[in-house]
Every structure is written in structure tokens, then in C-alpha cells.
């Protein structure tokens, strides 16, 4: 989720719009990506909420399989390497747009799955900070 958060939030809307006007394939990609990033606060809250749930659940489940010390060590290492470093490098790399397009349907699914919790928080952010206009 961290990689998706950084990857989707760092997509430059204007550059993607310009590329979409130059190519039909990129136009399709841009349409799918805009469906997610144009709902910025909802996307952000959803991905951060999902990330927090995973980060909290991991040591709990690991502690049932191994001792608490090993569960903590595995969790820290797993989250740092597999949950933060590699995904952030992957999602912000040269294939950022292709990866974003591929995973946008998954993100939309998670957004609707977590809607009862994430949508009200996102609407509060819209009210408090204003909608994220691009």
C-alpha cells in the first residue's frame, strides 16, 4: 500500500493529460488512472487505512507462529524491505504509469470495500482542506 500511495499520489496530472492526447493507448491508461487519482483524499485515506491494517495485523498473526521477538523482527524486516523500500522503488520507477493502470481497478475495489470507514474521513478532509483540485 505504501508503494501505491506514493506511486499514485506522485503522478503528474498535467503530464499524463498531455501524453493522453498524443496516444490512444495512453488515453485509455489516463482515463483509468484519473478514475482513482481524481478522488485524491478518498484514495489516500483508503491506501493509508489498508496499510495500517496490514501493519498492525502482521505481528499479531506472526506471534501465533513464532515467538514474539521473532514476530517483531520478521515484521520490521518484512515491512521495511517488502512493504516499503521495494514497492516504493517499483511504483515510482520508469513503469509507473503502466503499474498504476494495472492496479487502479484493485485500488477502486479496496476503496469501495472500505467505503464505510474511508469515505467519511475523505469527505471530512475535502471539507477541511478543500477538494484536491488538479
HELIX and SHEET records of a PDB file:
HELIX    1   1 UNK A    2  UNK A    9  1                                   8    
HELIX    2   2 UNK A   13  UNK A   22  1                                  10    
HELIX    3   3 UNK A   24  UNK A   37  1                                  14    
HELIX    4   4 UNK A   40  UNK A   65  1                                  26    
HELIX    5   5 UNK A   68  UNK A   77  1                                  10    
HELIX    6   6 UNK A   78  UNK A   85  3                                   8    
HELIX    7   7 UNK A   86  UNK A   91  1                                   6    
HELIX    8   8 UNK A   96  UNK A  113  1                                  18    
HELIX    9   9 UNK A  115  UNK A  129  1                                  15    
END                                                                             
